[in-house]
Amino acid sequence: MKQSINWLHLSDLHFGLDRQGWLWPGVKHELFRDLEKVTTDIGGWDLVFFTGDLTQRGSWDEFTLLSKDLQELWTVLAKSGNTPKLCVVPGNHDLVRPSQGSAIAKAFTQLWPTDLELRRAFWSEKDCEYRVAARSFFENFTKWTSAPPVPMLPATPGVLPGDFSATFEKGGTKLGIVGLNSTFLQIASGDFKGRLDLHVSQLNQVCGGDPTPWLKDRTATVLLTHQPPSWLAPDALQHFRQEIYPPGRFLAQLCGHQHEPEAFETVEAGAAPRRLRQAPSLFGLETWEGPTPEKRIHGYSAGQYFFEGSEGHEVLLPRIAVPGRHGGLNLAPDHSYKLQDDNTVVTPFELDTGAGEDNAPPEQASMGAARNTLQPSKERFIREVPAWT
């Protein structure tokens, strides 16, 4: 029996951004109008993935004001009769930055790459001063998520604020969601690409100490982070690829941070694919001053996961704001993607019952047989997808 899980992917609202008070109200109502139409088409939402930078400076005042707008958004999303659950990870703007001259700031921004003992203490000692400091950066985020303004999916917390695991069940399908804090080192301004870290202890902690049985007990699992893998330091990236997201472990990694949308999958050496889904910024102002006009980026991604036996499909609906000839903004299908006639991107997938531990693909003959049996179901599925406009 085919089962669908419907989701929204939002990222990088930057609530509290300078001049946002002027521009956000207009964008917000365009967003609400578009979501109301898409909600009617899809029939309701199960989950909202928010991959960080909800606020601009991580202040409690920003989180308090954000709550009001999220409640308005949930009123729109719940018009279908189904109230979605929020899953959220923090971004580098959802923390309160320490004094840049402090020893703690120096440890995180300068010493981390070369100080092995610092890193070892951080990941192994719950109450070491660096772990305590990291928790303090996210105190407002932690307080806000402990009493959220909208329904959140019950979750198991982890090593760092924002680390969590949760399970959404619908009609016998169990979708696991793992969120990991990828942004705890980005506590200052400047370019942090290639400087960040993730550690397998974060995954282990939220999966009861052993991810393999936890993942195998779910139909599929998605990974949420704020930054994409390209922002990890070289050693951390290798660790991520080997220990956190080996091929086939997650259905996809959802992230934000770069404001531009991306969707791709990578297949290496015949292994199962790794998939990345990067949402555009919900509210972004890329250019602030100077003779060139501001580049305003607004958008979101919507989608569905369909599960049927050992196979499934992702239906991705990318939405982006484009300037209208009438002078305003139109939220519309993002034609920078290669869209089908119904303005979707459809990606078939096979479910990995090994949870990424045994990444060797089936024998070549069985792979060919799987493709032959998958194709008809893909064609049948595409005809059943509702039209997105």
N, C-alpha and C positions, 0 to 999 in steps of 0.2 A: 504494500500500500504506500502510495506517495504521500510524503509529509513535507510541508513547507514551514520555514521559520523566516519571518519578515523583519528586516532591520533597517535602521538609519545609521549612517556613519557621519558624525559631526566632529569638527576639530577647529581649534584656533579661533575662538570667538574674541579673545583679548578684551573682555568686558572691563571697562575703565580706561581704555586707550584714549590718549589725548585726542580731542576733536570727535571721538566716537559719540559723545553726547549729541553732537549735531547730526551725524550721518546715520547712526545705527537705527533710530526709530523708523526711518523710511525703509531701510533694508529689512528690518524685522517684519514689517507688515507685508512686504513683497514675499519674504520667506514664508510667512504664515499662509498667504494666499496660494502659493505654489504647493506647499505641503498639504493643504486641505484638498486640493485637486488630486495630488498623487495618493493621498490616503484613501480617497474614494475609489481610485483605480485599483489599488492593491488590496483593499479590504481591511486594513488595520495593521498595526505594528506590534511586534512581540518585544523587541529590544532596541535600545538606542546605545550605540557605542560612541563615547565621547573621548577622543584621544588627546586630551590635554590643552593647555593654554586657555582655560575657561576665563581666566582673569588676566589683567596686565601686570599687576605688581604683587598679587597674592595677599592683598590686605583683607581684613575681615569686612570692611565696608564694601569692598568690591564683591565679595562672595554674598553678602547680604542683599545687595541690589540685584545681583545675578539671579538670586532665588526667585524674585518676582517675575522676571522674564521667562525663566524656565517653567514656572507654573502656567504662564500664558501659553507657552509652547505646548505643554502637556494637555491643556484644554483643547487645543487644535487637534493633537494626535489622538485624543480619546474620543473624538466625535464619531469614530467608527464603532464605538462600543467596546473597544479593547484598549486598555491602558498599558502602555509599554513599560518595561523595567530598564533603568539606567545602569550602564556599566561604564566606569570612568577611571582613567589614569591621569596623573598630573603631568603638566608640561613645565618648562623652565620658567614660565611666567606665573605659575601657581605657587611659587615659593617666595619667602621673604629673604632677600639676599643679606648675608652677613656683612659686616664692615670689611671693606676690601683690604684694609691694612692689618686685619687680625691674623693671628696664627692659624686659626681654623680655616680662613679663606685661603691662606697660602698653602696649607696642607692639601686642600681639595683642588686647587687650580694649578699649583706648581710642583708639589712633591709627589702627588699620586702616581705619575707614570714611572718614577724611578725608585720609589721607596717601597720595597717588597714587604717589609715588616708592617708598615702602615696599612697596606691593603690586606695583609693576612689578619691583622687585628680587627680591621673593619668587618670582614666577612665572617670571622669566627667568634667574636666576642660581642654579645648582645649589648653590653653596657660600656663598651669602650668609648672614649670621649668623642671619637669621630662619628660613631654610629648615633650617639646621643645628639650630637650637633646636627647630623642629617635629619633626624626626626624633628628637631626644633625648626628647621627651615620650612617644614611643611605643616606646622601646627594649625594654621588656619584652614588648609585643605582638609586635614584630618578631622578637625572639629566640624567642618561643613558636611563632610561625607558621613559623619556619625549621626547627624540629624538632617538628612537631605530634604529639600523642598518637594521632591517628586519621588515616586517609588523606585527603589533600587533593588537589584537582584541580591538576595542574601549571599554573603561572600565570606570566605576564609581569608583573614589577613596574613601578611607575610613579613619578610625581613625589613623592608622599607615601606614608608607611607606610600600607598597606591599599589603595592603588590597585593594581588588577590587571586583567588580562584572561585568560580561559581559554576553552577549548572542550571541550564534552562531546559525543562522537560515539556514536551508537547506531543501528544498522541503516540507515546512510546519512543519518541526520538529524544536523545539527551545530547544537547549541545553544551560542551564545556567552554568556558571563557577563562583565560588566564591573562591577567594584567601585570606588567612588570614596570617598575620605575626606572626608566632609562635616563633620567634627567638630573639625578642628584648631584652630579659633578658640575653642571652648568649653572653656577651660582654667581656669575659675573657677566658683564657685557663682553662682547668680542666674539671671535670665531672659534667655536668649539667643535667644528667638524673634524672627525678623526681623533677626538680626544676623550670620548665618553666610554662608559663601562657598563656591562651587565654581567651577572655571575649566576652560575647554575644553582647556587644555594638559594637564590630568590625563587627559582622554579621548584626546587625540592621542598622548600618550606610550605608553599601554598598547596602542594600536592601530597601532603601527609608524609613527607620525607622520601617518597619514592614515586616519581612521575609515571613510570611505566604502567603499573596496575591502575592508577587513577585515570590515565588517558585511555587505556583499553576498555574501561568501564563506560566510556562516552562514545556516542555515535561518531562524533567528530569534535574537534576543539579549535578555537581561534585564539590568536595571541594579540594582545593590545599593548602597544608602546607609544610613547610620544614621538621619538625620533626614529627614522628609518635606520637600518643596519649600517649604512654608509657613514653615519656619525660616530660609530664606535672606533676606538683606537685599534690599530692592526692586530695586536694580541687579543684584545677583547672580541674583535670580529671573528677571529679564528675560533675562539672559545665558544662564541654564540653559535657559529655554524656547526660545531662538533657536539656541544653539550646541551644547548638550549633548543635550537631549531635544526636538528639534522633532517635530511630530506624525508618528507612524508609525515613528520610528527604533527604538524598543525595544518588545518585546512587552508589558513592564510594568516599573514601578519597584517594587522590594520594599524596605521599610524597617521601622523600629520606633520606638523612642525615646519615644513618647507613651503607651505601655502599653495603650492602648485599640485594638482592632482596627478597621480601615477597609478598604473595598474599593469603589473607584469608578473610572469612566472619564469623561473630559471630552472632548467634541467641540466644537470652536470653528470657526465660519465654514465649515463643510463639510469641514474637514480630517480626516485620520485621527485616531483617538482616542489620548489619553494615558491610560494605566492606572496606578493606584496600588494596591498591596497592602500594607497596614500590619498587621503581626502584633501580637497582644497580648503582654504581657510573660510570659515563661516563669515568672518569679518576681518579683512586685512587691508592695511594701507602700506604699500611697499615703498612708495616715494613720498617723502615729506615736504621738502622745500626745493626751490630752484626753478629754472625756466621750464622744465618739462612738466607735463600734467601728472597728477597723482595716478598711480596705477592701483586701482581698487579691485581686489579679488574677493568674490563672494560665491560660495557654492557649497554643495554637500553631495554625498553619495547615498543612494538607497539601494536596497537589494533584497533578494530572497535566496535562501538555501533550500533546495529540494532534495529530499532523500528518498531513495527507493531501492531497497535491498542493499547490495554492496556498491551501488553507484549513486551519483547525484549530479546536480547542476547548480551552479551559481548564476543568478540573473542579476546583473549590475546595471543600475540606472544612474549614470553620472549627470549632475545638474550644475549649471554654471550661470552666473549673471552676465549678461551682455548688454551693452548700451543700445537702447532703442532709438529709432529715428524720431520718436515722439519726445525724446529728451530725457526719459527715465531709464530705469533698468528693467530688463526682462530676465527672469529665471527660466532657463530653457535647457533642453538636452545639450550635453557637451559634445559637440561634433569634432573635437580634437581626438575623441575615441572613434574607432571604426564601428559605428552603430548598425544594428540591424534595422529593418523597416519599422519595428515597434520601439525604436530608440533605446534598445538594450544591448548589452554585451553578454552573451551566454557562454559559460565555461563549464564543460563537463569535468567531473572528477571521479576517481575511484577511492573508496574508503580503505585506509590502511589499518587493518586490525592489529598490526604489530606496534602501533604508536611510535613509529620512527626508530625502534630499536633494531629491527632487521630491515635494512633499507635496500637489500638486494631485490630487484624486480623479479616477477615470475619469469619462467623460461620463455624464450622468444616465441615458441609456438603458442603458449597460453596467452602471451601478450597479444598476439595477433587475434586469437579467438575472442579475447576480451574486447578488443576494438571492434570486431565484427558484431558482437552482441550489443555493444554500447551505442553504435551509430543509429540503429533504428529507434531506440528509446530517446536519443537526443532529438531526432527529427519529430517524434511524436510529442515530446515535451515542448519544443519550440512552437508548434501549432497551438498548444494549450495556453501559452503565456498571454495574459491580457495585454491589450494595446496600451502603451505608455505614450502620452502626448504632452 
